[in-house]
């Protein structure tokens, strides 16, 4: 027995809720996925039994920590590589299944939104693709699996802009608190899937590299301080210097070469190092510095006075590294302050502006990095090669900072940064003095022994 498509579904119990694609398939029927399109409506949602999804929703995700990633990948053998492949093979469909079930419990009028429906279809195709992968027993099978993972990561570059656009368009159909909880859960889960997928891709790349095998000719490993995507010697000072210079370059391009751009003064434990996923740290600090540098620059532009420096204080404790970024950019306007950490709240004018900007950015990696919108003003970015340090760079969806121009405000930089900060049990807070400036506090767990922060169960029990 198959369920009717969403186009024919009706709300139940008068509450506008309909658990999509729920079937009562007998246990004796083979658990297979059959996709049928309506001949009269080719764009209607495929018919699918839910018994397959139910099976995966009953499973719990298995969280990991940075320390586990490091210890597991440090001594990389074929057996460990295959173990990693099978962990990813089972975790991806499990984590996607929980989010699919969450989406199925949304009000019907919300699910009908074309952008949210697009995200649902992306997730279901990925779920169906990964659940069918059998146990990986050879390196060749792992290589084929990695190709599938890469293709899926690229396909999902449209997920974030479509998800945010959908959430903005259904504003008023759900309570803002419920909407934010839903999108934060989805984005946190998305980060978790990309972390384990990109970690395995990086380990596979290391396994095939010429310096990996004992009988290979002596070669210098340029990624010696990397274990997959984990960088063992993250330096806040170096990241701040790099992203600040990139932001300055963007602002010079927007405001002119003579624009008065503030300097960055660093204080405290500037030599602090800690293990972290470098691209995550770059994104968080990049968004915070971008906001501060742009605010101070615009204040100086309006007053004609020399911009005051931005003070970055780095404090290293036994368990944490705390970074405070202080600017004198005028603070956050009072009418915007209540909406800083929300994806869905805001005035109608601000909502419409965000929708206009998101339409110009159809694809983004998990950092909000624009990856080819067709708009040269957005896709063009400064030459970042001159800002690279001796830190080896590992390619990932988060390896480059956002190159969007200053006037392209998406309204999701701060809430996304907080999700990234909290993912590894850190924290991000912001204190504003209207008329003066902002202090942003980023706390990072230094030991790497905290598990990723996941929503490990779906919000609705398996049917």
Buried (B, 14 or more C-beta within 10 A) or exposed (E): EBBBBBEEBEEEEEEBBBBBBBBEBEEEEEEEBEEEEBEEEEEBBBBBBBBBBBBBBEBEBBBBBBBBBBEBBEEBEEEBBBEBBBBBBBBBBBBBBBBBBBBBBBBBEBBBBEBBBBBBEBBBBBBBBBBEBEEBEEBEBBBEBBEBBEEBBEEBBBBBBBBBBBBBBBBEBBEBEEBBBBBBBBBBBBBBBBBBBBBBBBBBBBBEBEBEEEEEEEEEEEBEBBBBBBBBBBBBBBBBBBBBBBBBBBBBBBBEEEBBBBEBEBEBBBEBBBBBBBBBBBBBBBBBBBBBBBBBBBBBBEEEEEBBBBBBBBBBEEEBBBBBBBBBBBBBEEEEEEBBBBBBBBEEEBBEBBBEBBEBBBBBBBBBBBBEBEBEEBBEBBEBEEBEEEBBBBEBBBBBBBBBBBEBBBBBBBBBBBBBBBBBBBBBEBEBEEEEBBBBBBBBBBBBEBBBBBBBBBBBEBB
